[in-house]
Amino acid sequence: MARRFGDVKVEEIKQLIETLPIKLVEADKTLTREAARIKATKPMAYADCFAVALARLRKAELYTGDPEFKVVEKEVRVVWL
C-alpha cells in the first residue's frame, strides 16, 4: 500500500481498520505448529497457512477471494468473496 499510495493513505486505511470489529490473534506455539503442518502438506503461502490454522482451531469460517485456498476447502469452511 505504501509503495502504491503513500504513507498518508496507509495511515488513513490503518485508522479505518481500527474502527472495525477485528480481533488480533497472537501466533502462539499451537497456532504456529498447526500452520507449519498445513505448510508441509499444502502448496500455500505460509501466511495463508496461519489463516487456515486459525479457522481449523477455532472451528470458524474462512472468508477469502484468494483461489489458493481451494486446496483446503474440504478441511475448513471457506466462504468465497
LINUR-V230919 format. One record per residue. N is the residue number from 0. RES is the residue in three letters. PHI is phi as a letter, one per 40 degrees, with the letter a starting at -180 (* if undefined). PSI is psi in whole degrees, -180 to 180 (999 if undefined). OMEGA is omega as a letter, one per 30 degrees, with the letter a starting at -180 (NA if undefined). Layout:
# LINUR-V230919
n	res	phi	psi	omega
N	RES	PHI	PSI	OMEGA
N	RES	PHI	PSI	OMEGA
This chain:
# LINUR-V230919
n	res	phi	psi	omega
0	MET	*	-43	a
1	ALA	c	-42	l
2	ARG	c	-40	a
3	ARG	c	-40	a
4	PHE	b	-14	l
5	GLY	g	165	a
6	ASP	c	-34	a
7	VAL	c	-45	l
8	LYS	c	-39	l
9	VAL	c	-43	l
10	GLU	c	-39	l
11	GLU	c	-46	a
12	ILE	c	-41	l
13	LYS	d	-45	l
14	GLN	c	-39	l
15	LEU	c	-46	a
16	ILE	c	-39	a
17	GLU	c	-18	l
18	THR	c	-13	a
19	LEU	c	154	l
20	PRO	c	68	a
21	ILE	b	135	l
22	LYS	b	126	l
23	LEU	c	139	a
24	VAL	b	126	l
25	GLU	c	145	l
26	ALA	c	83	l
27	ASP	c	-178	a
28	LYS	c	-42	a
29	THR	c	-48	a
30	LEU	c	-43	a
31	THR	c	-41	l
32	ARG	c	-40	l
33	GLU	c	-42	l
34	ALA	c	-39	l
35	ALA	c	-39	l
36	ARG	c	-42	l
37	ILE	c	-44	a
38	LYS	c	-35	a
39	ALA	c	-21	a
40	THR	b	-9	a
41	LYS	b	144	l
42	PRO	c	72	a
43	MET	b	155	l
44	ALA	c	145	a
45	TYR	d	-41	l
46	ALA	c	-39	l
47	ASP	c	-31	l
48	CYS	c	-32	l
49	PHE	c	-40	l
50	ALA	c	-44	l
51	VAL	c	-44	a
52	ALA	c	-44	l
53	LEU	c	-44	l
54	ALA	c	-42	a
55	ARG	c	-48	a
56	LEU	c	-34	a
57	ARG	c	-1	a
58	LYS	f	49	a
59	ALA	b	166	l
60	GLU	c	150	l
61	LEU	b	118	a
62	TYR	c	126	a
63	THR	a	162	l
64	GLY	b	4	a
65	ASP	c	117	a
66	PRO	c	-15	l
67	GLU	d	-25	a
68	PHE	c	-4	l
69	LYS	d	-30	a
70	VAL	c	-10	a
71	VAL	b	10	a
72	GLU	d	-29	a
73	LYS	c	-9	a
74	GLU	b	-32	l
75	VAL	b	156	l
76	ARG	c	115	l
77	VAL	b	127	l
78	VAL	b	117	a
79	TRP	c	130	l
80	LEU	c	999	NA
